[in-house]
């Protein structure tokens, strides 16, 4: 049987830093689940994508100096 879920499927890619910046504070920290409204699985994928983008210099580690 298929599960009936009301959640949208959200895909995060490290190649799209513009989308990832919506989930990062001005100080450079990743917003927590209670602020983003994502599930645990989605939040982990988001964090992994942000960290990969930072490592490849597509995103900054901090946005303010």
PDBQT receptor file of N, H, CA, C and O in Angstrom, charges set to zero:
ATOM      1  N   UNK A   1       0.831  -1.185   0.000  1.00  0.00    +0.000 N 
ATOM      2  CA  UNK A   1       0.000   0.000   0.000  1.00  0.00    +0.000 C 
ATOM      3  C   UNK A   1       0.873   1.245   0.000  1.00  0.00    +0.000 C 
ATOM      4  O   UNK A   1       1.945   1.273   0.604  1.00  0.00    +0.000 OA
ATOM      5  N   UNK A   2       0.405   2.251  -0.674  1.00  0.00    +0.000 N 
ATOM      6  H   UNK A   2      -0.466   2.229  -1.165  1.00  0.00    +0.000 HD
ATOM      7  CA  UNK A   2       1.146   3.503  -0.751  1.00  0.00    +0.000 C 
ATOM      8  C   UNK A   2       0.775   4.384   0.437  1.00  0.00    +0.000 C 
ATOM      9  O   UNK A   2      -0.376   4.415   0.872  1.00  0.00    +0.000 OA
ATOM     10  N   UNK A   3       1.746   5.080   0.938  1.00  0.00    +0.000 N 
ATOM     11  H   UNK A   3       2.681   5.055   0.585  1.00  0.00    +0.000 HD
ATOM     12  CA  UNK A   3       1.498   6.007   2.037  1.00  0.00    +0.000 C 
ATOM     13  C   UNK A   3       0.864   7.269   1.490  1.00  0.00    +0.000 C 
ATOM     14  O   UNK A   3       1.239   7.751   0.421  1.00  0.00    +0.000 OA
ATOM     15  N   UNK A   4      -0.093   7.798   2.223  1.00  0.00    +0.000 N 
ATOM     16  H   UNK A   4      -0.397   7.406   3.091  1.00  0.00    +0.000 HD
ATOM     17  CA  UNK A   4      -0.745   9.042   1.819  1.00  0.00    +0.000 C 
ATOM     18  C   UNK A   4      -0.120  10.185   2.600  1.00  0.00    +0.000 C 
ATOM     19  O   UNK A   4      -0.419  10.383   3.778  1.00  0.00    +0.000 OA
ATOM     20  N   UNK A   5       0.751  10.936   1.934  1.00  0.00    +0.000 N 
ATOM     21  H   UNK A   5       0.994  10.775   0.978  1.00  0.00    +0.000 HD
ATOM     22  CA  UNK A   5       1.424  12.051   2.605  1.00  0.00    +0.000 C 
ATOM     23  C   UNK A   5       0.978  13.359   1.993  1.00  0.00    +0.000 C 
ATOM     24  O   UNK A   5       0.714  13.454   0.794  1.00  0.00    +0.000 OA
ATOM     25  N   UNK A   6       0.900  14.357   2.839  1.00  0.00    +0.000 N 
ATOM     26  H   UNK A   6       1.114  14.281   3.812  1.00  0.00    +0.000 HD
ATOM     27  CA  UNK A   6       0.502  15.689   2.388  1.00  0.00    +0.000 C 
ATOM     28  C   UNK A   6       1.704  16.583   2.126  1.00  0.00    +0.000 C 
ATOM     29  O   UNK A   6       1.543  17.738   1.732  1.00  0.00    +0.000 OA
ATOM     30  N   UNK A   7       2.903  16.063   2.340  1.00  0.00    +0.000 N 
ATOM     31  H   UNK A   7       3.034  15.125   2.660  1.00  0.00    +0.000 HD
ATOM     32  CA  UNK A   7       4.096  16.881   2.170  1.00  0.00    +0.000 C 
ATOM     33  C   UNK A   7       4.495  16.957   0.707  1.00  0.00    +0.000 C 
ATOM     34  O   UNK A   7       4.409  15.978  -0.034  1.00  0.00    +0.000 OA
ATOM     35  N   UNK A   8       4.930  18.140   0.312  1.00  0.00    +0.000 N 
ATOM     36  H   UNK A   8       5.000  18.936   0.914  1.00  0.00    +0.000 HD
ATOM     37  CA  UNK A   8       5.471  18.297  -1.022  1.00  0.00    +0.000 C 
ATOM     38  C   UNK A   8       6.873  17.719  -1.065  1.00  0.00    +0.000 C 
ATOM     39  O   UNK A   8       7.597  17.746  -0.070  1.00  0.00    +0.000 OA
ATOM     40  N   UNK A   9       7.244  17.204  -2.205  1.00  0.00    +0.000 N 
ATOM     41  H   UNK A   9       6.655  17.182  -3.013  1.00  0.00    +0.000 HD
ATOM     42  CA  UNK A   9       8.604  16.703  -2.380  1.00  0.00    +0.000 C 
ATOM     43  C   UNK A   9       9.491  17.886  -2.722  1.00  0.00    +0.000 C 
ATOM     44  O   UNK A   9       9.294  18.555  -3.736  1.00  0.00    +0.000 OA
ATOM     45  N   UNK A  10      10.461  18.132  -1.871  1.00  0.00    +0.000 N 
ATOM     46  H   UNK A  10      10.622  17.588  -1.047  1.00  0.00    +0.000 HD
ATOM     47  CA  UNK A  10      11.366  19.260  -2.058  1.00  0.00    +0.000 C 
ATOM     48  C   UNK A  10      12.752  18.708  -2.317  1.00  0.00    +0.000 C 
ATOM     49  O   UNK A  10      13.268  17.913  -1.532  1.00  0.00    +0.000 OA
ATOM     50  N   UNK A  11      13.352  19.127  -3.411  1.00  0.00    +0.000 N 
ATOM     51  H   UNK A  11      12.933  19.773  -4.048  1.00  0.00    +0.000 HD
ATOM     52  CA  UNK A  11      14.688  18.685  -3.763  1.00  0.00    +0.000 C 
ATOM     53  C   UNK A  11      15.655  19.841  -3.569  1.00  0.00    +0.000 C 
ATOM     54  O   UNK A  11      15.413  20.948  -4.049  1.00  0.00    +0.000 OA
ATOM     55  N   UNK A  12      16.741  19.584  -2.870  1.00  0.00    +0.000 N 
ATOM     56  H   UNK A  12      16.938  18.684  -2.480  1.00  0.00    +0.000 HD
ATOM     57  CA  UNK A  12      17.778  20.575  -2.661  1.00  0.00    +0.000 C 
ATOM     58  C   UNK A  12      19.009  20.149  -3.443  1.00  0.00    +0.000 C 
ATOM     59  O   UNK A  12      19.403  18.983  -3.421  1.00  0.00    +0.000 OA
ATOM     60  N   UNK A  13      19.602  21.098  -4.126  1.00  0.00    +0.000 N 
ATOM     61  H   UNK A  13      19.282  22.045  -4.144  1.00  0.00    +0.000 HD
ATOM     62  CA  UNK A  13      20.807  20.808  -4.876  1.00  0.00    +0.000 C 
ATOM     63  C   UNK A  13      21.886  21.811  -4.488  1.00  0.00    +0.000 C 
ATOM     64  O   UNK A  13      21.625  23.009  -4.375  1.00  0.00    +0.000 OA
ATOM     65  N   UNK A  14      23.085  21.312  -4.287  1.00  0.00    +0.000 N 
ATOM     66  H   UNK A  14      23.296  20.339  -4.379  1.00  0.00    +0.000 HD
ATOM     67  CA  UNK A  14      24.201  22.198  -3.956  1.00  0.00    +0.000 C 
ATOM     68  C   UNK A  14      24.534  23.102  -5.130  1.00  0.00    +0.000 C 
ATOM     69  O   UNK A  14      25.225  24.106  -4.957  1.00  0.00    +0.000 OA
ATOM     70  N   UNK A  15      24.054  22.765  -6.321  1.00  0.00    +0.000 N 
ATOM     71  H   UNK A  15      23.492  21.950  -6.462  1.00  0.00    +0.000 HD
ATOM     72  CA  UNK A  15      24.332  23.558  -7.521  1.00  0.00    +0.000 C 
ATOM     73  C   UNK A  15      23.436  24.785  -7.621  1.00  0.00    +0.000 C 
ATOM     74  O   UNK A  15      23.615  25.604  -8.523  1.00  0.00    +0.000 OA
ATOM     75  N   UNK A  16      22.478  24.926  -6.714  1.00  0.00    +0.000 N 
ATOM     76  H   UNK A  16      22.333  24.261  -5.982  1.00  0.00    +0.000 HD
ATOM     77  CA  UNK A  16      21.545  26.051  -6.726  1.00  0.00    +0.000 C 
ATOM     78  C   UNK A  16      21.666  26.849  -5.425  1.00  0.00    +0.000 C 
ATOM     79  O   UNK A  16      20.798  26.748  -4.558  1.00  0.00    +0.000 OA
ATOM     80  N   UNK A  17      22.737  27.645  -5.281  1.00  0.00    +0.000 N 
ATOM     81  H   UNK A  17      23.442  27.727  -5.985  1.00  0.00    +0.000 HD
ATOM     82  CA  UNK A  17      22.937  28.364  -4.016  1.00  0.00    +0.000 C 
ATOM     83  C   UNK A  17      21.889  29.446  -3.755  1.00  0.00    +0.000 C 
ATOM     84  O   UNK A  17      21.676  29.825  -2.604  1.00  0.00    +0.000 OA
ATOM     85  N   UNK A  18      21.237  29.946  -4.794  1.00  0.00    +0.000 N 
ATOM     86  H   UNK A  18      21.410  29.639  -5.729  1.00  0.00    +0.000 HD
ATOM     87  CA  UNK A  18      20.216  30.979  -4.583  1.00  0.00    +0.000 C 
ATOM     88  C   UNK A  18      19.059  30.429  -3.746  1.00  0.00    +0.000 C 
ATOM     89  O   UNK A  18      18.542  31.127  -2.874  1.00  0.00    +0.000 OA
ATOM     90  N   UNK A  19      18.660  29.215  -3.998  1.00  0.00    +0.000 N 
ATOM     91  H   UNK A  19      19.080  28.648  -4.707  1.00  0.00    +0.000 HD
ATOM     92  CA  UNK A  19      17.588  28.587  -3.222  1.00  0.00    +0.000 C 
ATOM     93  C   UNK A  19      18.061  28.259  -1.816  1.00  0.00    +0.000 C 
ATOM     94  O   UNK A  19      17.311  28.423  -0.853  1.00  0.00    +0.000 OA
ATOM     95  N   UNK A  20      19.289  27.802  -1.693  1.00  0.00    +0.000 N 
ATOM     96  H   UNK A  20      19.898  27.669  -2.475  1.00  0.00    +0.000 HD
ATOM     97  CA  UNK A  20      19.813  27.425  -0.387  1.00  0.00    +0.000 C 
ATOM     98  C   UNK A  20      19.966  28.628   0.534  1.00  0.00    +0.000 C 
ATOM     99  O   UNK A  20      19.867  28.481   1.753  1.00  0.00    +0.000 OA
ATOM    100  N   UNK A  21      20.205  29.813  -0.019  1.00  0.00    +0.000 N 
ATOM    101  H   UNK A  21      20.286  29.932  -1.009  1.00  0.00    +0.000 HD
ATOM    102  CA  UNK A  21      20.371  31.016   0.808  1.00  0.00    +0.000 C 
ATOM    103  C   UNK A  21      19.099  31.377   1.570  1.00  0.00    +0.000 C 
ATOM    104  O   UNK A  21      19.156  32.089   2.572  1.00  0.00    +0.000 OA
ATOM    105  N   UNK A  22      17.941  30.884   1.097  1.00  0.00    +0.000 N 
ATOM    106  H   UNK A  22      17.894  30.305   0.283  1.00  0.00    +0.000 HD
ATOM    107  CA  UNK A  22      16.690  31.136   1.815  1.00  0.00    +0.000 C 
ATOM    108  C   UNK A  22      16.657  30.427   3.168  1.00  0.00    +0.000 C 
ATOM    109  O   UNK A  22      15.876  30.799   4.043  1.00  0.00    +0.000 OA
ATOM    110  N   UNK A  23      17.488  29.426   3.340  1.00  0.00    +0.000 N 
ATOM    111  H   UNK A  23      18.122  29.124   2.629  1.00  0.00    +0.000 HD
ATOM    112  CA  UNK A  23      17.501  28.628   4.559  1.00  0.00    +0.000 C 
ATOM    113  C   UNK A  23      18.713  28.919   5.434  1.00  0.00    +0.000 C 
ATOM    114  O   UNK A  23      18.998  28.164   6.363  1.00  0.00    +0.000 OA
ATOM    115  N   UNK A  24      19.436  30.013   5.149  1.00  0.00    +0.000 N 
ATOM    116  H   UNK A  24      19.204  30.627   4.395  1.00  0.00    +0.000 HD
ATOM    117  CA  UNK A  24      20.621  30.385   5.908  1.00  0.00    +0.000 C 
ATOM    118  C   UNK A  24      20.432  31.792   6.455  1.00  0.00    +0.000 C 
ATOM    119  O   UNK A  24      19.980  32.685   5.739  1.00  0.00    +0.000 OA
ATOM    120  N   UNK A  25      20.779  31.992   7.730  1.00  0.00    +0.000 N 
ATOM    121  H   UNK A  25      21.146  31.266   8.312  1.00  0.00    +0.000 HD
ATOM    122  CA  UNK A  25      20.634  33.306   8.353  1.00  0.00    +0.000 C 
ATOM    123  C   UNK A  25      21.716  34.253   7.845  1.00  0.00    +0.000 C 
ATOM    124  O   UNK A  25      22.681  33.804   7.226  1.00  0.00    +0.000 OA
ATOM    125  N   UNK A  26      21.574  35.559   8.097  1.00  0.00    +0.000 N 
ATOM    126  H   UNK A  26      20.790  35.924   8.600  1.00  0.00    +0.000 HD
ATOM    127  CA  UNK A  26      22.609  36.514   7.680  1.00  0.00    +0.000 C 
ATOM    128  C   UNK A  26      23.980  36.240   8.318  1.00  0.00    +0.000 C 
ATOM    129  O   UNK A  26      25.009  36.628   7.767  1.00  0.00    +0.000 OA
ATOM    130  N   UNK A  27      23.990  35.568   9.485  1.00  0.00    +0.000 N 
ATOM    131  H   UNK A  27      23.154  35.252   9.933  1.00  0.00    +0.000 HD
ATOM    132  CA  UNK A  27      25.255  35.232  10.130  1.00  0.00    +0.000 C 
ATOM    133  C   UNK A  27      25.864  33.968   9.541  1.00  0.00    +0.000 C 
ATOM    134  O   UNK A  27      27.016  33.648   9.836  1.00  0.00    +0.000 OA
ATOM    135  N   UNK A  28      25.118  33.246   8.717  1.00  0.00    +0.000 N 
ATOM    136  H   UNK A  28      24.182  33.506   8.477  1.00  0.00    +0.000 HD
ATOM    137  CA  UNK A  28      25.653  32.060   8.071  1.00  0.00    +0.000 C 
ATOM    138  C   UNK A  28      25.229  30.747   8.684  1.00  0.00    +0.000 C 
ATOM    139  O   UNK A  28      25.701  29.694   8.256  1.00  0.00    +0.000 OA
ATOM    140  N   UNK A  29      24.344  30.773   9.683  1.00  0.00    +0.000 N 
ATOM    141  H   UNK A  29      23.960  31.628  10.031  1.00  0.00    +0.000 HD
ATOM    142  CA  UNK A  29      23.895  29.518  10.291  1.00  0.00    +0.000 C 
ATOM    143  C   UNK A  29      22.673  28.987   9.554  1.00  0.00    +0.000 C 
ATOM    144  O   UNK A  29      21.865  29.753   9.029  1.00  0.00    +0.000 OA
ATOM    145  N   UNK A  30      22.552  27.687   9.522  1.00  0.00    +0.000 N 
ATOM    146  H   UNK A  30      23.209  27.064   9.948  1.00  0.00    +0.000 HD
ATOM    147  CA  UNK A  30      21.414  27.038   8.881  1.00  0.00    +0.000 C 
ATOM    148  C   UNK A  30      20.228  27.131   9.831  1.00  0.00    +0.000 C 
ATOM    149  O   UNK A  30      20.351  26.827  11.018  1.00  0.00    +0.000 OA
ATOM    150  N   UNK A  31      19.070  27.556   9.301  1.00  0.00    +0.000 N 
ATOM    151  H   UNK A  31      18.970  27.803   8.337  1.00  0.00    +0.000 HD
ATOM    152  CA  UNK A  31      17.872  27.665  10.134  1.00  0.00    +0.000 C 
ATOM    153  C   UNK A  31      17.444  26.289  10.632  1.00  0.00    +0.000 C 
ATOM    154  O   UNK A  31      17.581  25.303   9.908  1.00  0.00    +0.000 OA
ATOM    155  N   UNK A  32      16.926  26.207  11.865  1.00  0.00    +0.000 N 
ATOM    156  H   UNK A  32      16.815  27.008  12.453  1.00  0.00    +0.000 HD
ATOM    157  CA  UNK A  32      16.479  24.922  12.402  1.00  0.00    +0.000 C 
ATOM    158  C   UNK A  32      15.146  24.482  11.786  1.00  0.00    +0.000 C 
ATOM    159  O   UNK A  32      14.479  25.251  11.094  1.00  0.00    +0.000 OA
ATOM    160  N   UNK A  33      14.783  23.243  12.050  1.00  0.00    +0.000 N 
ATOM    161  H   UNK A  33      15.325  22.618  12.612  1.00  0.00    +0.000 HD
ATOM    162  CA  UNK A  33      13.565  22.673  11.501  1.00  0.00    +0.000 C 
ATOM    163  C   UNK A  33      12.322  23.440  11.922  1.00  0.00    +0.000 C 
ATOM    164  O   UNK A  33      11.386  23.574  11.134  1.00  0.00    +0.000 OA
ATOM    165  N   UNK A  34      12.298  23.939  13.136  1.00  0.00    +0.000 N 
ATOM    166  H   UNK A  34      13.059  23.830  13.776  1.00  0.00    +0.000 HD
ATOM    167  CA  UNK A  34      11.102  24.640  13.607  1.00  0.00    +0.000 C 
ATOM    168  C   UNK A  34      10.863  25.936  12.833  1.00  0.00    +0.000 C 
ATOM    169  O   UNK A  34       9.732  26.417  12.769  1.00  0.00    +0.000 OA
ATOM    170  N   UNK A  35      11.918  26.504  12.247  1.00  0.00    +0.000 N 
ATOM    171  H   UNK A  35      12.837  26.113  12.300  1.00  0.00    +0.000 HD
ATOM    172  CA  UNK A  35      11.778  27.717  11.442  1.00  0.00    +0.000 C 
ATOM    173  C   UNK A  35      11.502  27.412   9.974  1.00  0.00    +0.000 C 
ATOM    174  O   UNK A  35      10.744  28.129   9.321  1.00  0.00    +0.000 OA
ATOM    175  N   UNK A  36      12.117  26.347   9.454  1.00  0.00    +0.000 N 
ATOM    176  H   UNK A  36      12.732  25.765   9.984  1.00  0.00    +0.000 HD
ATOM    177  CA  UNK A  36      11.949  26.027   8.036  1.00  0.00    +0.000 C 
ATOM    178  C   UNK A  36      10.674  25.250   7.772  1.00  0.00    +0.000 C 
ATOM    179  O   UNK A  36      10.113  25.332   6.679  1.00  0.00    +0.000 OA
ATOM    180  N   UNK A  37      10.209  24.493   8.762  1.00  0.00    +0.000 N 
ATOM    181  H   UNK A  37      10.665  24.426   9.650  1.00  0.00    +0.000 HD
ATOM    182  CA  UNK A  37       9.006  23.698   8.585  1.00  0.00    +0.000 C 
ATOM    183  C   UNK A  37       9.240  22.430   7.777  1.00  0.00    +0.000 C 
ATOM    184  O   UNK A  37       8.293  21.847   7.249  1.00  0.00    +0.000 OA
ATOM    185  N   UNK A  38      10.482  22.002   7.678  1.00  0.00    +0.000 N 
ATOM    186  H   UNK A  38      11.251  22.475   8.107  1.00  0.00    +0.000 HD
ATOM    187  CA  UNK A  38      10.821  20.805   6.920  1.00  0.00    +0.000 C 
ATOM    188  C   UNK A  38      10.788  19.585   7.826  1.00  0.00    +0.000 C 
ATOM    189  O   UNK A  38      10.884  19.697   9.049  1.00  0.00    +0.000 OA
ATOM    190  N   UNK A  39      10.651  18.416   7.207  1.00  0.00    +0.000 N 
ATOM    191  H   UNK A  39      10.574  18.324   6.214  1.00  0.00    +0.000 HD
ATOM    192  CA  UNK A  39      10.742  17.181   7.972  1.00  0.00    +0.000 C 
ATOM    193  C   UNK A  39      12.206  16.910   8.300  1.00  0.00    +0.000 C 
ATOM    194  O   UNK A  39      13.101  17.591   7.800  1.00  0.00    +0.000 OA
ATOM    195  N   UNK A  40      12.439  15.921   9.135  1.00  0.00    +0.000 N 
ATOM    196  H   UNK A  40      11.712  15.367   9.541  1.00  0.00    +0.000 HD
ATOM    197  CA  UNK A  40      13.812  15.609   9.526  1.00  0.00    +0.000 C 
ATOM    198  C   UNK A  40      14.638  15.171   8.324  1.00  0.00    +0.000 C 
ATOM    199  O   UNK A  40      15.797  15.562   8.180  1.00  0.00    +0.000 OA
ATOM    200  N   UNK A  41      14.042  14.366   7.471  1.00  0.00    +0.000 N 
ATOM    201  H   UNK A  41      13.101  14.048   7.587  1.00  0.00    +0.000 HD
ATOM    202  CA  UNK A  41      14.741  13.876   6.281  1.00  0.00    +0.000 C 
ATOM    203  C   UNK A  41      15.090  15.030   5.341  1.00  0.00    +0.000 C 
ATOM    204  O   UNK A  41      16.202  15.092   4.815  1.00  0.00    +0.000 OA
ATOM    205  N   UNK A  42      14.136  15.948   5.130  1.00  0.00    +0.000 N 
ATOM    206  H   UNK A  42      13.233  15.898   5.557  1.00  0.00    +0.000 HD
ATOM    207  CA  UNK A  42      14.372  17.099   4.267  1.00  0.00    +0.000 C 
ATOM    208  C   UNK A  42      15.421  18.024   4.858  1.00  0.00    +0.000 C 
ATOM    209  O   UNK A  42      16.245  18.574   4.128  1.00  0.00    +0.000 OA
ATOM    210  N   UNK A  43      15.398  18.202   6.189  1.00  0.00    +0.000 N 
ATOM    211  H   UNK A  43      14.729  17.755   6.782  1.00  0.00    +0.000 HD
ATOM    212  CA  UNK A  43      16.362  19.085   6.845  1.00  0.00    +0.000 C 
ATOM    213  C   UNK A  43      17.775  18.531   6.700  1.00  0.00    +0.000 C 
ATOM    214  O   UNK A  43      18.719  19.292   6.486  1.00  0.00    +0.000 OA
ATOM    215  N   UNK A  44      17.928  17.224   6.813  1.00  0.00    +0.000 N 
ATOM    216  H   UNK A  44      17.161  16.606   6.987  1.00  0.00    +0.000 HD
ATOM    217  CA  UNK A  44      19.254  16.618   6.654  1.00  0.00    +0.000 C 
ATOM    218  C   UNK A  44      19.757  16.781   5.230  1.00  0.00    +0.000 C 
ATOM    219  O   UNK A  44      20.938  17.051   5.012  1.00  0.00    +0.000 OA
ATOM    220  N   UNK A  45      18.864  16.617   4.261  1.00  0.00    +0.000 N 
ATOM    221  H   UNK A  45      17.905  16.397   4.439  1.00  0.00    +0.000 HD
ATOM    222  CA  UNK A  45      19.263  16.825   2.861  1.00  0.00    +0.000 C 
ATOM    223  C   UNK A  45      19.634  18.276   2.607  1.00  0.00    +0.000 C 
ATOM    224  O   UNK A  45      20.578  18.561   1.871  1.00  0.00    +0.000 OA
ATOM    225  N   UNK A  46      18.890  19.194   3.216  1.00  0.00    +0.000 N 
ATOM    226  H   UNK A  46      18.122  18.963   3.814  1.00  0.00    +0.000 HD
ATOM    227  CA  UNK A  46      19.194  20.619   3.082  1.00  0.00    +0.000 C 
ATOM    228  C   UNK A  46      20.564  20.931   3.664  1.00  0.00    +0.000 C 
ATOM    229  O   UNK A  46      21.366  21.612   3.025  1.00  0.00    +0.000 OA
ATOM    230  N   UNK A  47      20.841  20.442   4.870  1.00  0.00    +0.000 N 
ATOM    231  H   UNK A  47      20.189  19.889   5.388  1.00  0.00    +0.000 HD
ATOM    232  CA  UNK A  47      22.127  20.705   5.514  1.00  0.00    +0.000 C 
ATOM    233  C   UNK A  47      23.272  20.128   4.687  1.00  0.00    +0.000 C 
ATOM    234  O   UNK A  47      24.319  20.761   4.550  1.00  0.00    +0.000 OA
ATOM    235  N   UNK A  48      23.081  18.943   4.140  1.00  0.00    +0.000 N 
ATOM    236  H   UNK A  48      22.231  18.429   4.250  1.00  0.00    +0.000 HD
ATOM    237  CA  UNK A  48      24.125  18.319   3.320  1.00  0.00    +0.000 C 
ATOM    238  C   UNK A  48      24.380  19.149   2.065  1.00  0.00    +0.000 C 
ATOM    239  O   UNK A  48      25.532  19.333   1.670  1.00  0.00    +0.000 OA
ATOM    240  N   UNK A  49      23.321  19.649   1.437  1.00  0.00    +0.000 N 
ATOM    241  H   UNK A  49      22.386  19.500   1.758  1.00  0.00    +0.000 HD
ATOM    242  CA  UNK A  49      23.471  20.463   0.222  1.00  0.00    +0.000 C 
ATOM    243  C   UNK A  49      24.183  21.780   0.540  1.00  0.00    +0.000 C 
ATOM    244  O   UNK A  49      25.042  22.218  -0.225  1.00  0.00    +0.000 OA
ATOM    245  N   UNK A  50      23.832  22.416   1.665  1.00  0.00    +0.000 N 
ATOM    246  H   UNK A  50      23.134  22.060   2.286  1.00  0.00    +0.000 HD
ATOM    247  CA  UNK A  50      24.471  23.676   2.046  1.00  0.00    +0.000 C 
ATOM    248  C   UNK A  50      25.952  23.462   2.328  1.00  0.00    +0.000 C 
ATOM    249  O   UNK A  50      26.789  24.258   1.904  1.00  0.00    +0.000 OA
ATOM    250  N   UNK A  51      26.273  22.392   3.041  1.00  0.00    +0.000 N 
ATOM    251  H   UNK A  51      25.592  21.745   3.385  1.00  0.00    +0.000 HD
ATOM    252  CA  UNK A  51      27.672  22.119   3.370  1.00  0.00    +0.000 C 
ATOM    253  C   UNK A  51      28.488  21.809   2.119  1.00  0.00    +0.000 C 
ATOM    254  O   UNK A  51      29.646  22.212   2.016  1.00  0.00    +0.000 OA
ATOM    255  N   UNK A  52      27.889  21.097   1.175  1.00  0.00    +0.000 N 
ATOM    256  H   UNK A  52      26.948  20.770   1.259  1.00  0.00    +0.000 HD
ATOM    257  CA  UNK A  52      28.593  20.815  -0.078  1.00  0.00    +0.000 C 
ATOM    258  C   UNK A  52      28.823  22.105  -0.867  1.00  0.00    +0.000 C 
ATOM    259  O   UNK A  52      29.900  22.311  -1.427  1.00  0.00    +0.000 OA
ATOM    260  N   UNK A  53      27.814  22.968  -0.909  1.00  0.00    +0.000 N 
ATOM    261  H   UNK A  53      26.939  22.801  -0.453  1.00  0.00    +0.000 HD
ATOM    262  CA  UNK A  53      27.949  24.231  -1.640  1.00  0.00    +0.000 C 
ATOM    263  C   UNK A  53      29.023  25.110  -0.996  1.00  0.00    +0.000 C 
ATOM    264  O   UNK A  53      29.768  25.793  -1.699  1.00  0.00    +0.000 OA
ATOM    265  N   UNK A  54      29.105  25.096   0.322  1.00  0.00    +0.000 N 
ATOM    266  H   UNK A  54      28.500  24.542   0.893  1.00  0.00    +0.000 HD
ATOM    267  CA  UNK A  54      30.147  25.870   1.006  1.00  0.00    +0.000 C 
ATOM    268  C   UNK A  54      31.529  25.312   0.696  1.00  0.00    +0.000 C 
ATOM    269  O   UNK A  54      32.472  26.064   0.452  1.00  0.00    +0.000 OA
ATOM    270  N   UNK A  55      31.639  23.992   0.708  1.00  0.00    +0.000 N 
ATOM    271  H   UNK A  55      30.873  23.381   0.907  1.00  0.00    +0.000 HD
ATOM    272  CA  UNK A  55      32.933  23.358   0.460  1.00  0.00    +0.000 C 
ATOM    273  C   UNK A  55      33.438  23.638  -0.951  1.00  0.00    +0.000 C 
ATOM    274  O   UNK A  55      34.643  23.772  -1.165  1.00  0.00    +0.000 OA
ATOM    275  N   UNK A  56      32.530  23.727  -1.906  1.00  0.00    +0.000 N 
ATOM    276  H   UNK A  56      31.551  23.619  -1.733  1.00  0.00    +0.000 HD
ATOM    277  CA  UNK A  56      32.903  23.998  -3.297  1.00  0.00    +0.000 C 
ATOM    278  C   UNK A  56      32.939  25.491  -3.612  1.00  0.00    +0.000 C 
ATOM    279  O   UNK A  56      33.073  25.881  -4.772  1.00  0.00    +0.000 OA
ATOM    280  N   UNK A  57      32.820  26.322  -2.582  1.00  0.00    +0.000 N 
ATOM    281  H   UNK A  57      32.710  26.005  -1.640  1.00  0.00    +0.000 HD
ATOM    282  CA  UNK A  57      32.884  27.787  -2.697  1.00  0.00    +0.000 C 
ATOM    283  C   UNK A  57      31.752  28.360  -3.540  1.00  0.00    +0.000 C 
ATOM    284  O   UNK A  57      31.918  29.401  -4.177  1.00  0.00    +0.000 OA
ATOM    285  N   UNK A  58      30.599  27.687  -3.549  1.00  0.00    +0.000 N 
ATOM    286  H   UNK A  58      30.464  26.842  -3.032  1.00  0.00    +0.000 HD
ATOM    287  CA  UNK A  58      29.421  28.245  -4.210  1.00  0.00    +0.000 C 
ATOM    288  C   UNK A  58      28.634  29.137  -3.246  1.00  0.00    +0.000 C 
ATOM    289  O   UNK A  58      27.865  30.004  -3.662  1.00  0.00    +0.000 OA
ATOM    290  N   UNK A  59      28.848  28.902  -1.949  1.00  0.00    +0.000 N 
ATOM    291  H   UNK A  59      29.473  28.198  -1.611  1.00  0.00    +0.000 HD
ATOM    292  CA  UNK A  59      28.237  29.722  -0.899  1.00  0.00    +0.000 C 
ATOM    293  C   UNK A  59      29.318  30.129   0.087  1.00  0.00    +0.000 C 
ATOM    294  O   UNK A  59      30.363  29.486   0.185  1.00  0.00    +0.000 OA
ATOM    295  N   UNK A  60      29.053  31.202   0.813  1.00  0.00    +0.000 N 
ATOM    296  H   UNK A  60      28.204  31.724   0.733  1.00  0.00    +0.000 HD
ATOM    297  CA  UNK A  60      29.991  31.672   1.817  1.00  0.00    +0.000 C 
ATOM    298  C   UNK A  60      29.728  30.926   3.132  1.00  0.00    +0.000 C 
ATOM    299  O   UNK A  60      28.607  30.491   3.394  1.00  0.00    +0.000 OA
ATOM    300  N   UNK A  61      30.765  30.788   3.945  1.00  0.00    +0.000 N 
ATOM    301  H   UNK A  61      31.675  31.142   3.732  1.00  0.00    +0.000 HD
ATOM    302  CA  UNK A  61      30.568  30.213   5.271  1.00  0.00    +0.000 C 
ATOM    303  C   UNK A  61      29.895  31.236   6.171  1.00  0.00    +0.000 C 
ATOM    304  O   UNK A  61      29.042  30.879   6.983  1.00  0.00    +0.000 OA
ATOM    305  N   UNK A  62      30.268  32.502   6.036  1.00  0.00    +0.000 N 
ATOM    306  H   UNK A  62      30.962  32.792   5.376  1.00  0.00    +0.000 HD
ATOM    307  CA  UNK A  62      29.598  33.591   6.733  1.00  0.00    +0.000 C 
ATOM    308  C   UNK A  62      29.240  34.648   5.701  1.00  0.00    +0.000 C 
ATOM    309  O   UNK A  62      29.951  34.833   4.712  1.00  0.00    +0.000 OA
ATOM    310  N   UNK A  63      28.136  35.335   5.939  1.00  0.00    +0.000 N 
ATOM    311  H   UNK A  63      27.559  35.185   6.742  1.00  0.00    +0.000 HD
ATOM    312  CA  UNK A  63      27.695  36.326   4.968  1.00  0.00    +0.000 C 
ATOM    313  C   UNK A  63      28.021  37.744   5.396  1.00  0.00    +0.000 C 
ATOM    314  O   UNK A  63      28.014  38.661   4.575  1.00  0.00    +0.000 OA
ATOM    315  N   UNK A  64      28.304  37.927   6.664  1.00  0.00    +0.000 N 
ATOM    316  H   UNK A  64      28.310  37.182   7.331  1.00  0.00    +0.000 HD
ATOM    317  CA  UNK A  64      28.684  39.252   7.154  1.00  0.00    +0.000 C 
ATOM    318  C   UNK A  64      30.060  39.153   7.792  1.00  0.00    +0.000 C 
ATOM    319  O   UNK A  64      30.467  38.082   8.242  1.00  0.00    +0.000 OA
ATOM    320  N   UNK A  65      30.760  40.248   7.830  1.00  0.00    +0.000 N 
ATOM    321  H   UNK A  65      30.429  41.118   7.464  1.00  0.00    +0.000 HD
ATOM    322  CA  UNK A  65      32.098  40.240   8.408  1.00  0.00    +0.000 C 
ATOM    323  C   UNK A  65      32.082  40.874   9.773  1.00  0.00    +0.000 C 
ATOM    324  O   UNK A  65      33.122  40.962  10.425  1.00  0.00    +0.000 OA
TER     325      UNK A  65
